[in-house]
Amino acid sequence: MKRKAWVIIALLVTIEFSSRAEAVMVVPFNLEELARRAEKVFVGTCTNVSHKVNDRGIPVVEVTFVVTETIKGEVGSTVTFQQFDAQTRLPPPPTTANDRIRELPQGIFAKAALIEMPTYQLRQEVVLFLAAPGKLGLTSPIGLVQGKLPIITLASGEKMVTNTALRKTATTNSTLPDPGKTVRYDHFLKALRTMVQTTTN
């Protein structure tokens, strides 16, 4: 019975991970696509990061953000979500001779490492484009690392948004800097709000 339950968990993780993570990293996204696909878009500061195995037996990282700006969706004063976690290993299954299912978790974690799942740091402020939860209740930023834009505060007090990996378009050429570069937070937020209104109307 334990072995059957373990196999079901492993298969569910594979399905959830493949459909929600691997697929969104095949093609680089632009800002318009993030705004359109995300269920929630907000600015927030990370206040909790915990690695655990959830009640379904799936390794997750649970993250909480205190929200300072709501840009899209129903967002309260805090947002807590669970993302598939490649750092916490599933317990080993019962072993039998020539059992190929034992190789499944290694494949899952190898894929997670390959596509660079987003990581979170306490007190880090970001613009987050969060996908709707899947059937297992897990979610992640749209485009994974592409949908998590760090915010830095300069010594002058001015805030800047960093483009992690988004490709630019004619529409966002003046709004979004090249990957790895920064843009003024107030300018970016104003343009993003306009873009979200356009994509949702």
DAGICOR-V994856 format. One record per residue. N is the residue number from 0. RES is the residue in one small letter. PHI is phi in radians with two decimals (NA if undefined). Layout:
n=N res=RES phi=PHI
n=N res=RES phi=PHI
This chain:
n=0 res=m phi=NA
n=1 res=k phi=-1.12
n=2 res=r phi=-1.11
n=3 res=k phi=-1.07
n=4 res=a phi=-1.09
n=5 res=w phi=-1.12
n=6 res=v phi=-1.09
n=7 res=i phi=-1.09
n=8 res=i phi=-1.05
n=9 res=a phi=-1.06
n=10 res=l phi=-1.17
n=11 res=l phi=-1.10
n=12 res=v phi=-1.09
n=13 res=t phi=-1.06
n=14 res=i phi=-1.12
n=15 res=e phi=-1.09
n=16 res=f phi=-1.15
n=17 res=s phi=-1.14
n=18 res=s phi=-1.34
n=19 res=r phi=-1.82
n=20 res=a phi=-1.92
n=21 res=e phi=-1.06
n=22 res=a phi=-1.12
n=23 res=v phi=-1.34
n=24 res=m phi=-1.77
n=25 res=v phi=-1.15
n=26 res=v phi=-2.10
n=27 res=p phi=-1.09
n=28 res=f phi=-1.63
n=29 res=n phi=-1.97
n=30 res=l phi=-1.13
n=31 res=e phi=-1.06
n=32 res=e phi=-1.15
n=33 res=l phi=-1.07
n=34 res=a phi=-1.08
n=35 res=r phi=-1.29
n=36 res=r phi=-1.41
n=37 res=a phi=-1.21
n=38 res=e phi=-1.37
n=39 res=k phi=-2.30
n=40 res=v phi=-2.25
n=41 res=f phi=-2.72
n=42 res=v phi=-1.83
n=43 res=g phi=-2.71
n=44 res=t phi=-1.99
n=45 res=c phi=-1.25
n=46 res=t phi=-2.05
n=47 res=n phi=-2.72
n=48 res=v phi=-2.39
n=49 res=s phi=-2.35
n=50 res=h phi=-1.78
n=51 res=k phi=-2.78
n=52 res=v phi=-1.83
n=53 res=n phi=-1.35
n=54 res=d phi=-1.21
n=55 res=r phi=-1.65
n=56 res=g phi=1.44
n=57 res=i phi=-1.82
n=58 res=p phi=-1.23
n=59 res=v phi=-2.38
n=60 res=v phi=-1.91
n=61 res=e phi=-1.71
n=62 res=v phi=-2.20
n=63 res=t phi=-2.13
n=64 res=f phi=-2.12
n=65 res=v phi=-1.52
n=66 res=v phi=-1.52
n=67 res=t phi=-1.93
n=68 res=e phi=-2.48
n=69 res=t phi=-1.76
n=70 res=i phi=-1.95
n=71 res=k phi=-2.68
n=72 res=g phi=1.54
n=73 res=e phi=-1.51
n=74 res=v phi=-2.16
n=75 res=g phi=-1.53
n=76 res=s phi=-1.30
n=77 res=t phi=-2.39
n=78 res=v phi=-2.26
n=79 res=t phi=-2.12
n=80 res=f phi=-2.54
n=81 res=q phi=-2.02
n=82 res=q phi=-2.11
n=83 res=f phi=-0.95
n=84 res=d phi=-2.06
n=85 res=a phi=-1.47
n=86 res=q phi=-1.54
n=87 res=t phi=-1.73
n=88 res=r phi=-1.53
n=89 res=l phi=-1.14
n=90 res=p phi=-1.12
n=91 res=p phi=-1.13
n=92 res=p phi=-1.37
n=93 res=p phi=-1.03
n=94 res=t phi=-1.75
n=95 res=t phi=-2.42
n=96 res=a phi=-1.11
n=97 res=n phi=0.96
n=98 res=d phi=-1.66
n=99 res=r phi=-1.27
n=100 res=i phi=-1.11
n=101 res=r phi=-1.11
n=102 res=e phi=-1.45
n=103 res=l phi=-1.05
n=104 res=p phi=-1.05
n=105 res=q phi=-1.06
n=106 res=g phi=-1.13
n=107 res=i phi=-1.06
n=108 res=f phi=-1.22
n=109 res=a phi=-1.12
n=110 res=k phi=-1.12
n=111 res=a phi=-1.05
n=112 res=a phi=-1.18
n=113 res=l phi=-1.14
n=114 res=i phi=-1.63
n=115 res=e phi=1.05
n=116 res=m phi=-1.07
n=117 res=p phi=-1.07
n=118 res=t phi=-2.01
n=119 res=y phi=-2.32
n=120 res=q phi=-2.15
n=121 res=l phi=-1.01
n=122 res=r phi=1.25
n=123 res=q phi=-1.39
n=124 res=e phi=-1.72
n=125 res=v phi=-2.51
n=126 res=v phi=-1.72
n=127 res=l phi=-2.07
n=128 res=f phi=-1.87
n=129 res=l phi=-1.70
n=130 res=a phi=-1.31
n=131 res=a phi=-1.18
n=132 res=p phi=-1.06
n=133 res=g phi=-1.46
n=134 res=k phi=-1.11
n=135 res=l phi=-1.63
n=136 res=g phi=1.48
n=137 res=l phi=-1.61
n=138 res=t phi=-2.60
n=139 res=s phi=-2.94
n=140 res=p phi=-1.07
n=141 res=i phi=-1.05
n=142 res=g phi=1.26
n=143 res=l phi=0.97
n=144 res=v phi=-1.11
n=145 res=q phi=-1.18
n=146 res=g phi=-1.61
n=147 res=k phi=-2.21
n=148 res=l phi=-1.80
n=149 res=p phi=-1.16
n=150 res=i phi=-2.01
n=151 res=i phi=-2.05
n=152 res=t phi=-1.94
n=153 res=l phi=-1.30
n=154 res=a phi=-1.04
n=155 res=s phi=-1.30
n=156 res=g phi=1.68
n=157 res=e phi=-1.30
n=158 res=k phi=-1.69
n=159 res=m phi=-2.29
n=160 res=v phi=-1.83
n=161 res=t phi=-1.78
n=162 res=n phi=-1.42
n=163 res=t phi=-1.25
n=164 res=a phi=-2.72
n=165 res=l phi=-1.25
n=166 res=r phi=-1.46
n=167 res=k phi=-1.55
n=168 res=t phi=-2.24
n=169 res=a phi=-1.05
n=170 res=t phi=-1.19
n=171 res=t phi=-1.77
n=172 res=n phi=-1.02
n=173 res=s phi=-1.59
n=174 res=t phi=-1.56
n=175 res=l phi=-1.91
n=176 res=p phi=-1.35
n=177 res=d phi=-1.10
n=178 res=p phi=-0.91
n=179 res=g phi=1.58
n=180 res=k phi=-1.77
n=181 res=t phi=-2.06
n=182 res=v phi=-2.44
n=183 res=r phi=-1.05
n=184 res=y phi=-1.03
n=185 res=d phi=-1.13
n=186 res=h phi=-1.16
n=187 res=f phi=-1.10
n=188 res=l phi=-1.12
n=189 res=k phi=-1.09
n=190 res=a phi=-1.16
n=191 res=l phi=-1.16
n=192 res=r phi=-1.05
n=193 res=t phi=-1.09
n=194 res=m phi=-1.14
n=195 res=v phi=-1.12
n=196 res=q phi=-1.08
n=197 res=t phi=-1.21
n=198 res=t phi=-1.37
n=199 res=t phi=-1.81
n=200 res=n phi=-1.66
